[in-house]
Amino acid sequence: MAPFFFDDALVRLVETLSERIDRAFVEEGVVLRDASGRLTFVANRPARDESERQSLGDALIAALGPYARADRPISFKGDGGADPVLESPDRLPIQLAEGFCRLVDRRIVGSGWLDTPLDEAVFPPRVVFASLKGGVGRSTALAVAAADLARRNRNILIIDLDLEAPGLGHLLLGPEEPPRYGVLDYLVEDGLGGVPDALLPDFIASSLLTSAGGGRVDVLPALGQRSFDHPENVLPKLSRAMLEDVGDGGTHSVAEQISAMITRITRREQYDAVFIDSRAGLAELAAPAVLGLGATVLLFGTAQQQTLEGYRALFAALRLLAQRDKDQGRGAEWRTRLRPVYAKAGLDNRVAERFTDDLYELYSEYLYDSEEDSAADSDPLRFARDDPEAPHWPLVIPFNQSFIDFDPCRTEGQLLQPFYEQTYRSFLSGLDAAMGAEGAPKEPEA
């Protein structure tokens, strides 16, 4: 047998069983992929006899080689452990070139990208600042947006979820201003004894963006003063912060824990918006912010091929989640809240047009409903390429040399309107619109 790799295994399984039985047999069952990548097929009927179980198992082992779970390549309805897989809400509908199957994908790392996205928007509106790579001005844009909203008398809560590379605390809080605890502490303690309401103020500090007569900007940094005092505990805490909370009340994902944390804090104080800085890339730490908070997700990137291929990998995974939602009778409106940001944009309009074309093609292929879906859907998710209000239409931040050394704590005036207005006004207006009528503030009266 010629060697093959991960990308070929699921296709071979579907082809093998379709040829040995038929396509309906495959489509009605579920493929279980374990944490190492090995496959088991769970048939949605009892085995006719032991010879069928043996022959199909031998065929899968022969076809899949190391990608077959040799001790149990096939199970049937009624076998121990089979029925929960057949009924699992985590089944992903997978359309292959020559067939269809449903897949339950067991992961140790990256399981957060399989969580059911939170479909409903929340209030106060949440905005996630995300990117696939660092250095695209994500945190700078967050700081500018918060400063602009505070200037317009709005109260903003900023949360740093970039736990592996924290930076917002240093960007927005002076060296003597960090709170006692940070997000890292909250997630660790919440998974053990919980965080009492009386301690919540110890997780928040007021930012230098808070100005007399304007709105308030509070910061919940990734790390608090206790972590600075005990840096030897940061990595041990980080290894435990991203664990599911398993207790008497059931299992709570990291996204649910973070969302509950935000809700608790926003109930204590009146905020008009919550800005969340996410971990860059496609690692596990980024998934809760992108999928689990009911937020508008701003995807910062440059007009380069590496950005587009990163989006393709992300959107292809998200398409499966949208298909699973629709397969189980849920809406998938969360797709409309994924908004690209064309960061460090140059002056060449041809590049901007090409980038918009590329984004439209990606959204159409992976996030918008297909023409076939649209024919059967009374309200399909589809947009025209030139619709400036469509999700694929990028918010634009032009490149400005002045923001390369952005450090507002140590450089006076970098968060005043005259400094950022020309570069960021288009982005800020688009952000107002993305946040909706409730979140879009008005200019202060003169």
Buried (B, 14 or more C-beta within 10 A) or exposed (E): EEEBEEEBBBBBBBBBBBEBBEBEBBBBBBBBBBEEBBBBBBBBEEBEEEEBBEEBBEBBBEBBBEBBBEEBBBBBBEBEEBBEBBEBEBBBBBEEEEBEBBBBBBBEEEBBBBBBBBBEBBBBBBBBBBBBBBEBBBBBBBBBBBBBBBBBBBBBBBBBBBBBEBBBBBBBBEEEBBBBBBBBBBBBBBBEEEBEEEBBEBBBBBBBBBBEEBBBBBBBBBBBBBBEEEEEBBEEBBEEBBEBBEEEEEEBBBBBBBBEBBEBBBEEEEBBBBBBBBBBBBBBBBBBBBBBBBBBBBBBBBBEEEBBEBBBEBBEBBBBBBBBBBEEEBEBBBBBBBBBBBBBBEEEEEBBEEBBEBBBBBBBEBBBBEEEBBEEEEEBBBBEBEEEEBBBBBBBBBBBEEBEEBEBBEEEEBBEEEBBEEBBEBBBEBBBBBBEEEBBBEEEEE
